[in-house]
Structure formats: structure tokens, C-alpha cells
Amino acid sequence: MRKLVLLLSASALVILVGAAGAKTVTVTITKAGYVPKAVTVDQGDTVQFTNGDTLAHQVAFKSTTGVACTPNPLVVQPGASGTCTFTSSGSYTYSDPNTKGNTFRGSVTVRAVAESITLAAQPLILTYGASAALSGKHSTGAAGVGVDVLATQCGTNAAAKLTTVQTTAGGVFATSTVPRMNTAYSAKVKNVTSNTVSVKVRPRLALRRVAAHRYAIRLTAAQSFAGKYASFQRYNGTLKRWVSVRSVLLKASSTGVAPTVASTATFRSPIRAGLRVRMTLPTAQTGGCYAAGTSNTISS
């Protein structure tokens, strides 16, 4: 957080505090009126009214559209403060309706800020069936802004709307998704589009031993991998790495429930008992819509 302190006079102090792109400007209420009488801020910024007088004063805006004040109505007791946050650009005039004359009158000019939106995903690679958390922020910092979350699944040319979420305090938003294959996500507010984040999906591989020297592999994804080859591997403790034992041809299976498609195989391997074994499906076999997959590790 950066702080810039400008000494205007012995009785007035303006403090600008930058936090997540927004700042707070302080206007002091004195016996002689508002100091300074006119301030300029950006959308999403806050004006803090601090009462340095010995009497209570009210701050009433002529137009309250795009202004959110706390407390409301904004009556500031001696030594206390109140704040107003501006979410719309324009010129705002205010006064103390309990005083006569032009002494207690002021203005706030709010500059329009080019909107932007950010998007992030976690995790960026997951196993089929798992979910990813999507989160981001709208630059205005306003709550209640509708954000369209778009998804472009591998194999498609156009983005489809996944959902619409509302921003909360600070302009943040969040949702979750279960991608069926590699998918690119973006967020959009009106004509403003975020960066693109890509989430990769591994096919889910489940390996089990069905009898001595006999194994079964079941692979699930949103497409069939029948005709592809998975690699049966054992861990070599001497070399401290996995080594391939044999390739296994996957076949179509009717056990999947849409949109899930299952590919399976049963096979034999003469390796001795007690070894750590697993199955992998390399990128050369998964194609462009899936990341390489690895099964659970079992004992031979």
C-alpha cells in the first residue's frame, strides 16, 4: 500500500491511499466549510469526510446515483468520519442542508476509468471428473456487476457461456467448473473481455490386479481411447525411475455413463510380485484434447 500525504494547510490534510487500484481522499469539515471544496477522484475511489468542527455536520449529495455513503444519511459528529464511494463517473455536488449560505458546499469530480477484468484458474491441470476454481476481479470494484464466464472446449471454434456470476465487494467474483477436456476460459462484462486461462484435463486411469500376473485398466474421459496404447510400467529402485514393461491396447467399453466414455483392457504380465506398478497414457496417445494421464500405483 502506498501513501502520499499532501500538506494543504494547518487545518486540512488530504491523504491518498492506494489499495488494489483504489484510493481514499480525505476532506476535512472545518468551521469555515469544506477543505478542500473540490476534489477529483477515479471510479471506485472513496472520499472520507472528517469533521474537525465542534458541531455535527451533514453531507448531502444532490444526486446519489453512483454514490454509496456510510453512514446513510451521512451525518458526521465532531471528531468522527464518514465515507462515500463513487462507482459512476460525473460531477457530484454536496452541501450541509442544515446551514445557510454557500459556505458548506463542495463538489467531487469522478473520472471515468477504462474497465478491465482479470481471470485465474486453479488448478491448471486436473484429472477427468475433478473441478477447477475460476476467480477474477472487475476493475471498477463495484458489487453486483454481472460477469459472463465463457468456455471454449477443445475441438470447438467458439466460446459458449458457462454461467453468469455477480461481483461482490471489491469487484471480485468466483465460480467453479468441471471441464470434460482441455478448455480455455475467459470472463466478459459488456464489451470488456479478460485474459484467457487454459485448464488441461488428464484422462482418469484406474489400475487393479485381478489375479496373479493379471491386471485390468479402466480409462474414463469424454471420448473413447479405444485403439490407443497405454504403457504398463514398474518402478526400478536401482535406477530410481519408472521403466516400461509392455504396451496395452485399449478397447471400447459400454460401462461409461454419458458424457463419460470408458476404455478398458485386461492383460497379463510375468513380472514378479511385490513391485510398484502403474499405467500411463502418453501425449502421443491422448491427442490434442487431453494431457498425458497416469494411473494409481499398486503392488504387482
C-alpha positions in Angstrom: 0.0 0.0 0.0 1.4 3.4 -1.0 0.7 6.6 0.9 1.0 10.1 -0.4 0.5 12.9 2.1 -0.1 16.4 0.8 0.0 19.2 3.4 -2.5 21.8 2.2 -2.7 23.9 5.4 -2.5 23.6 9.2 -6.2 22.8 9.3 -6.6 20.5 6.2 -4.9 17.2 5.3 -5.6 15.1 2.2 -4.4 11.5 2.3 -4.4 9.3 -0.8 -4.1 5.6 -0.1 -3.8 3.2 -3.0 -5.2 -0.2 -2.3 -5.9 -2.7 -5.1 -6.1 0.2 -7.6 -8.5 2.4 -5.5 -7.7 5.3 -3.2 -9.2 7.4 -0.4 -9.3 11.2 -0.4 -10.0 13.0 2.8 -12.0 16.2 3.0 -11.9 18.0 6.4 -15.0 19.8 7.7 -14.0 23.0 9.4 -15.8 25.9 10.9 -15.2 27.7 7.6 -16.5 24.9 5.4 -15.0 22.0 3.4 -11.3 21.8 2.8 -10.7 21.3 0.0 -14.0 22.3 -1.5 -13.4 20.4 -4.8 -11.7 17.1 -5.3 -11.2 14.8 -8.3 -11.1 11.0 -8.0 -11.5 8.0 -10.2 -14.3 5.5 -10.4 -14.1 3.1 -7.4 -12.4 5.7 -5.2 -13.7 6.9 -1.8 -14.0 10.3 -0.2 -13.7 10.4 3.5 -15.3 13.3 5.3 -13.6 14.1 8.7 -15.3 16.5 11.0 -12.8 18.9 12.6 -15.5 21.3 13.8 -17.2 21.3 17.2 -20.6 20.9 15.7 -22.2 18.0 13.8 -22.5 18.4 10.0 -24.5 16.5 7.4 -23.1 15.8 3.9 -25.9 15.5 1.4 -25.3 14.9 -2.3 -27.6 16.5 -4.9 -27.6 13.2 -6.9 -27.0 9.9 -5.1 -26.8 7.8 -8.3 -23.4 6.0 -8.3 -22.7 7.2 -4.7 -22.7 4.9 -1.6 -22.2 6.6 1.7 -21.7 5.2 5.2 -23.5 6.1 7.4 -26.6 6.9 5.4 -27.7 9.7 5.8 -24.1 11.0 6.2 -24.2 12.9 9.5 -20.7 13.4 10.9 -20.2 14.1 14.6 -17.3 16.2 15.8 -14.1 14.2 15.6 -15.8 11.4 13.6 -15.6 10.5 9.9 -17.9 9.1 7.2 -17.2 7.9 3.7 -18.7 7.9 0.2 -17.6 5.6 -2.6 -18.2 6.5 -6.3 -18.9 3.9 -8.9 -20.0 6.1 -11.7 -18.2 8.9 -13.4 -19.5 12.5 -13.4 -19.7 15.6 -11.3 -21.3 15.4 -7.9 -22.2 18.4 -5.7 -22.9 18.2 -2.0 -23.8 20.5 0.9 -24.9 20.7 4.5 -28.7 21.2 4.4 -28.7 22.4 8.0 -26.6 25.5 7.2 -27.4 28.7 5.3 -25.4 30.3 2.6 -22.7 28.8 0.3 -20.1 28.1 3.0 -20.8 24.4 3.3 -20.9 23.4 -0.4 -18.4 21.3 -2.3 -18.0 19.1 -5.3 -16.5 15.7 -6.3 -15.4 15.1 -9.9 -15.2 11.4 -10.8 -13.1 10.5 -13.8 -14.1 7.5 -15.9 -11.7 4.6 -15.7 -11.2 2.2 -18.5 -12.7 -1.1 -17.4 -10.7 -4.2 -17.2 -11.3 -7.7 -15.9 -8.9 -10.5 -14.8 -9.4 -14.2 -14.6 -7.4 -17.0 -12.9 -7.9 -20.8 -12.6 -6.8 -23.3 -10.0 -5.6 -26.0 -10.7 -4.4 -25.5 -14.3 -4.2 -29.3 -14.9 -6.6 -31.9 -13.3 -7.9 -35.4 -13.7 -11.1 -36.1 -15.5 -14.1 -35.6 -13.2 -12.3 -33.0 -10.9 -13.3 -29.4 -10.7 -11.4 -26.2 -11.3 -12.0 -22.9 -9.4 -12.3 -19.8 -11.5 -11.9 -16.4 -9.9 -11.3 -12.8 -11.0 -11.8 -9.1 -10.5 -13.6 -6.3 -12.2 -11.6 -3.1 -12.2 -14.5 -0.8 -11.0 -14.5 -2.6 -7.7 -18.3 -2.5 -7.7 -20.5 -5.2 -6.3 -23.5 -6.6 -8.3 -21.9 -6.5 -11.7 -22.9 -9.4 -14.0 -19.9 -11.3 -15.3 -20.3 -13.9 -18.1 -17.8 -16.7 -17.8 -17.1 -18.2 -21.2 -15.6 -21.6 -22.1 -14.0 -22.8 -25.3 -13.7 -26.6 -25.2 -11.1 -28.4 -27.3 -12.4 -29.1 -30.7 -14.8 -26.2 -30.8 -14.2 -22.8 -32.5 -16.5 -20.6 -30.5 -16.8 -19.8 -26.8 -20.0 -20.8 -25.0 -21.4 -19.1 -21.9 -20.7 -21.3 -19.0 -22.5 -19.2 -16.4 -23.1 -15.6 -15.2 -21.9 -14.6 -11.8 -22.3 -11.4 -9.8 -19.3 -9.5 -8.4 -19.1 -9.0 -4.6 -17.4 -6.2 -2.6 -14.2 -5.1 -4.3 -15.4 -6.3 -7.7 -14.3 -9.9 -7.1 -16.2 -13.0 -8.5 -15.7 -16.7 -8.3 -17.3 -19.9 -9.7 -16.3 -23.5 -10.4 -16.4 -25.7 -13.4 -15.8 -29.4 -14.3 -14.0 -29.4 -17.7 -14.5 -32.6 -19.7 -11.4 -32.0 -21.8 -8.8 -29.2 -22.3 -10.8 -26.0 -22.1 -9.9 -22.3 -22.4 -11.9 -19.8 -20.1 -12.4 -16.1 -20.2 -14.7 -13.6 -18.5 -16.7 -10.8 -20.1 -18.5 -7.7 -18.9 -20.3 -5.9 -21.7 -17.6 -5.3 -24.3 -14.7 -5.9 -21.9 -13.1 -9.4 -22.1 -10.5 -10.8 -19.7 -7.3 -12.7 -20.3 -7.7 -16.4 -21.3 -6.7 -19.2 -19.0 -6.4 -22.8 -20.1 -7.2 -25.8 -17.9 -5.8 -29.1 -19.1 -7.5 -32.4 -18.3 -5.9 -35.8 -17.9 -8.0 -38.9 -18.6 -8.7 -40.9 -15.4 -6.8 -44.2 -15.3 -7.7 -46.9 -12.7 -5.4 -49.9 -12.5 -6.2 -53.1 -10.5 -4.7 -56.6 -10.1 -7.4 -59.2 -10.8 -5.3 -62.3 -10.3 -1.7 -63.4 -10.2 0.1 -61.8 -13.2 -3.3 -60.4 -14.4 -4.3 -56.8 -14.4 -7.2 -54.6 -15.6 -7.1 -51.0 -16.7 -10.1 -48.7 -17.0 -9.8 -45.3 -18.6 -12.5 -42.7 -18.5 -12.8 -39.4 -20.4 -15.4 -37.6 -22.6 -14.1 -39.5 -25.6 -13.1 -43.1 -26.4 -9.5 -44.1 -26.4 -10.2 -47.5 -28.0 -7.3 -48.4 -30.3 -4.8 -46.3 -28.3 -1.9 -47.9 -26.3 -1.3 -47.4 -22.6 2.1 -48.2 -21.1 2.3 -50.7 -18.2 5.3 -49.6 -16.0 7.2 -50.8 -13.0 9.4 -48.7 -10.7 13.1 -49.5 -10.8 14.5 -48.8 -7.3 18.1 -49.1 -8.6 17.6 -46.6 -11.4 15.1 -44.6 -9.3 12.7 -44.3 -12.3 9.8 -45.9 -14.0 10.5 -48.3 -16.8 8.1 -49.6 -19.4 7.1 -53.3 -19.2 4.7 -53.6 -22.0 2.1 -51.7 -24.2 -1.6 -52.5 -23.7 -4.2 -52.0 -26.4 -7.3 -50.3 -25.1 -10.8 -51.4 -26.2 -14.2 -49.8 -26.2 -16.4 -50.4 -23.2 -20.2 -50.0 -22.6 -19.8 -49.2 -18.9 -19.4 -45.4 -19.2 -22.3 -43.1 -18.4 -22.7 -40.1 -20.7 -20.9 -37.8 -21.1 -18.2 -40.2 -19.7 -16.8 -42.8 -22.1 -14.9 -45.8 -20.8 -12.0 -47.6 -22.5 -10.7 -50.8 -20.9 -8.2 -53.7 -21.2 -7.2 -56.8 -19.3 -3.7 -58.2 -19.8 -1.0 -60.4 -18.4 2.5 -59.6 -17.2 5.0 -62.1 -15.9 6.8 -59.6 -13.6 7.4 -60.9 -10.0 5.1 -59.9 -7.2 5.7 -57.1 -4.8 6.8 -54.4 -7.3 5.3 -51.0 -7.7 3.4 -50.8 -11.0 1.2 -48.2 -12.8 -0.2 -47.3 -16.2 0.4 -44.2 -18.3 -1.2 -42.8 -21.4 1.4 -40.5 -23.1 0.5 -37.4 -25.0 1.2 -39.2 -28.3 -1.8 -41.3 -27.5 -4.1 -38.7 -25.8 -4.1 -36.3 -28.8 -4.5 -32.6 -28.5 -7.6 -32.5 -26.3 -6.1 -34.2 -23.3 -3.0 -34.1 -21.2 -1.0 -37.3 -20.5 -2.5 -39.4 -17.9 -1.1 -41.6 -15.1 -3.0 -44.2 -13.0 -2.8 -45.1 -9.4 0.2 -47.1 -8.2 -0.4 -50.7 -7.0 1.6 -53.7 -6.0 2.2 -56.4 -8.6 
